[in-house]
């Protein structure tokens, strides 16, 4: 478990003021978080096949060409209020 001093130090770094009951709760929560990291660190990454590793490293690039898309027209038709082919919304400012 994480010591009370460590929790106070982390709280100070995060500029948090913790009361005594909160410190105890944070000790338990931080210990649980660190336990999850131990589980992740124990994961067997060598079982991945080589194709999965290659796919993660690939840089997929496609041509940037405009495409006519009817979904926008469908969206405008479905909007509750439109004007001149645009969707009307309330003023944001």
C-alpha positions as CSV (number, residue, x, y, z in Angstrom):
1,X,0.0,0.0,0.0
2,X,1.1,3.6,-0.6
3,X,2.2,5.5,2.5
4,X,0.4,8.5,3.8
5,X,3.5,10.7,3.1
6,X,3.5,9.6,-0.5
7,X,-0.2,10.5,-0.9
8,X,0.4,13.9,0.7
9,X,3.3,14.5,-1.6
10,X,1.3,13.6,-4.7
11,X,-1.6,15.8,-3.4
12,X,0.9,18.6,-2.9
13,X,2.2,18.2,-6.5
14,X,-1.4,18.2,-7.8
15,X,-2.2,21.2,-5.6
16,X,-4.9,19.4,-3.7
17,X,-5.7,19.8,-0.1
18,X,-6.8,16.5,1.3
19,X,-8.4,15.8,4.7
20,X,-7.5,12.7,6.8
21,X,-10.5,10.5,5.5
22,X,-9.6,11.5,1.9
23,X,-6.0,10.6,2.4
24,X,-7.0,7.1,3.5
25,X,-9.3,6.7,0.5
26,X,-6.6,7.9,-1.9
27,X,-4.2,5.4,-0.4
28,X,-6.6,2.6,-1.3
29,X,-7.4,4.0,-4.7
30,X,-3.8,4.6,-5.7
31,X,-2.9,1.1,-4.6
32,X,-5.7,-0.3,-6.8
33,X,-4.4,1.7,-9.7
34,X,-0.9,0.5,-9.3
35,X,-2.2,-3.1,-9.1
36,X,-3.8,-2.6,-12.5
37,X,-0.4,-1.4,-13.9
38,X,1.1,-4.7,-12.5
39,X,-1.5,-6.6,-14.5
40,X,-0.8,-4.7,-17.6
41,X,3.0,-5.2,-17.2
42,X,2.5,-8.9,-16.9
43,X,0.7,-9.1,-20.2
44,X,2.3,-11.5,-22.7
45,X,3.1,-9.4,-25.8
46,X,5.2,-12.1,-27.4
47,X,2.0,-14.0,-28.3
48,X,1.1,-11.4,-31.0
49,X,1.8,-12.6,-34.4
50,X,4.1,-10.6,-36.7
51,X,1.2,-9.3,-38.9
52,X,-0.4,-7.5,-36.0
53,X,2.9,-5.8,-35.2
54,X,3.4,-4.7,-38.8
55,X,-0.1,-3.3,-39.0
56,X,0.5,-1.1,-36.0
57,X,3.6,0.4,-37.6
58,X,2.2,1.0,-41.1
59,X,1.5,4.5,-42.2
60,X,-1.6,4.4,-44.4
61,X,-1.8,7.4,-46.7
62,X,-4.5,8.0,-49.3
63,X,-4.9,10.7,-51.9
64,X,-6.7,13.8,-50.7
65,X,-9.4,14.2,-53.3
66,X,-12.8,15.7,-52.9
67,X,-15.7,13.3,-53.0
68,X,-19.3,14.2,-53.6
69,X,-21.1,12.9,-50.6
70,X,-24.9,12.7,-50.4
71,X,-24.9,12.3,-46.7
72,X,-24.5,16.1,-46.3
73,X,-27.6,16.6,-48.4
74,X,-29.5,14.1,-46.3
75,X,-28.4,15.8,-43.2
76,X,-29.6,19.2,-44.4
77,X,-32.9,17.7,-45.4
78,X,-33.3,16.1,-42.0
79,X,-32.5,19.4,-40.1
80,X,-35.4,21.1,-38.3
81,X,-34.5,24.6,-39.8
82,X,-32.6,25.4,-43.0
83,X,-32.1,28.4,-45.2
84,X,-30.4,28.5,-48.7
85,X,-29.0,24.9,-48.3
86,X,-27.5,25.6,-44.8
87,X,-28.6,24.5,-41.4
88,X,-29.9,27.3,-39.2
89,X,-28.8,27.2,-35.6
90,X,-29.1,29.6,-32.7
91,X,-26.5,32.3,-32.3
92,X,-23.5,31.0,-30.3
93,X,-21.9,34.3,-29.2
